[in-house]
Amino acid sequence: MLDQIRKTMEMGVDLALKTKEEVEDMAKDFISKGKLSDIEAKKMLDDLLRRYDDVKKKMESVIEKSVKEILKKVNVASKDEINDLKNEVEKLKQSIKQ
């Protein structure tokens, strides 16, 4: 059971590191080697691409969260914080002009 979980996780990571073109090429390779029929390959490709999109979204979310945490730790201003400061400076300029 543990081995199956490990293999599944490794497959997810491997899949996440591949591009869509590599996934499609992998399916075409299975067809050309006669390991899968066209129908089986299409089904597998559709499933892999769906999983690819899911894993990609999850990885992007994890990476984004990690980057935000790192930037916060090193005290780098976020884009929102900079925009807030720009707006505040503009308001101050307007109030000085009046």
C-alpha positions as CSV (number, residue, x, y, z in Angstrom):
1,M,0.0,0.0,0.0
2,L,2.8,2.4,1.0
3,D,4.6,1.6,-2.2
4,Q,1.5,2.4,-4.3
5,I,1.1,5.7,-2.6
6,R,4.8,6.6,-3.2
7,K,4.5,5.6,-6.9
8,T,1.3,7.7,-7.3
9,M,3.0,10.8,-5.7
10,E,6.1,10.3,-7.9
11,M,3.9,10.1,-10.9
12,G,2.1,13.4,-9.9
13,V,5.5,15.2,-9.5
14,D,6.8,13.8,-12.7
15,L,3.6,14.9,-14.5
16,A,3.8,18.3,-13.0
17,L,7.4,18.8,-14.3
18,K,6.4,17.8,-17.9
19,T,5.0,20.2,-20.4
20,K,1.7,19.5,-22.2
21,E,3.7,18.7,-25.3
22,E,5.7,16.1,-23.5
23,V,2.6,14.4,-22.1
24,E,1.1,14.3,-25.7
25,D,4.4,12.9,-27.0
26,M,4.4,10.2,-24.3
27,A,0.8,9.1,-25.4
28,K,1.9,9.1,-29.1
29,D,4.9,7.0,-28.1
30,F,2.7,4.4,-26.4
31,I,0.5,4.3,-29.6
32,S,3.5,3.9,-31.9
33,K,4.9,1.1,-29.8
34,G,1.5,-0.7,-29.9
35,K,1.1,-0.5,-26.1
36,L,-2.2,1.3,-26.4
37,S,-4.9,1.6,-29.0
38,D,-6.0,5.0,-30.3
39,I,-9.0,5.0,-28.1
40,E,-7.0,4.0,-25.0
41,A,-4.4,6.6,-25.8
42,K,-7.0,9.3,-26.2
43,K,-8.6,8.4,-22.9
44,M,-5.2,8.3,-21.2
45,L,-4.1,11.6,-22.7
46,D,-7.4,13.3,-21.7
47,D,-6.9,12.0,-18.1
48,L,-3.2,13.0,-18.0
49,L,-3.9,16.5,-19.3
50,R,-6.7,16.9,-16.7
51,R,-4.4,15.8,-14.0
52,Y,-1.6,17.9,-15.4
53,D,-3.8,21.0,-15.2
54,D,-4.9,20.1,-11.6
55,V,-1.3,19.6,-10.5
56,K,-0.1,22.7,-12.2
57,K,-2.7,24.8,-10.5
58,K,-1.8,23.3,-7.1
59,M,1.9,23.8,-7.7
60,E,1.4,27.4,-8.8
61,S,-0.6,28.1,-5.6
62,V,2.0,26.5,-3.4
63,I,4.8,28.4,-5.1
64,E,3.0,31.7,-5.0
65,K,2.3,31.2,-1.2
66,S,6.0,30.3,-0.6
67,V,7.3,33.3,-2.6
68,K,5.0,35.6,-0.7
69,E,6.2,34.2,2.6
70,I,9.8,34.6,1.6
71,L,9.3,38.2,0.4
72,K,7.6,39.0,3.7
73,K,10.5,37.5,5.7
74,V,13.1,39.5,3.8
75,N,10.8,42.6,4.2
76,V,10.2,43.3,0.5
77,A,7.1,45.4,-0.3
78,S,4.4,43.7,-2.3
79,K,2.9,45.2,-5.4
80,D,-0.3,46.0,-3.5
81,E,1.7,47.8,-0.8
82,I,3.6,49.8,-3.4
83,N,0.3,50.8,-5.1
84,D,-1.2,51.8,-1.8
85,L,1.8,54.1,-1.2
86,K,1.5,55.6,-4.7
87,N,-2.1,56.3,-4.0
88,E,-1.3,57.9,-0.7
89,V,1.4,60.1,-2.3
90,E,-1.1,61.2,-4.9
91,K,-3.6,62.1,-2.3
92,L,-1.0,64.1,-0.4
93,K,0.1,65.9,-3.6
94,Q,-3.6,66.8,-4.2
95,S,-4.0,68.1,-0.6
96,I,-0.8,70.2,-0.9
97,K,-2.0,71.8,-4.1
98,Q,-5.3,72.8,-2.4
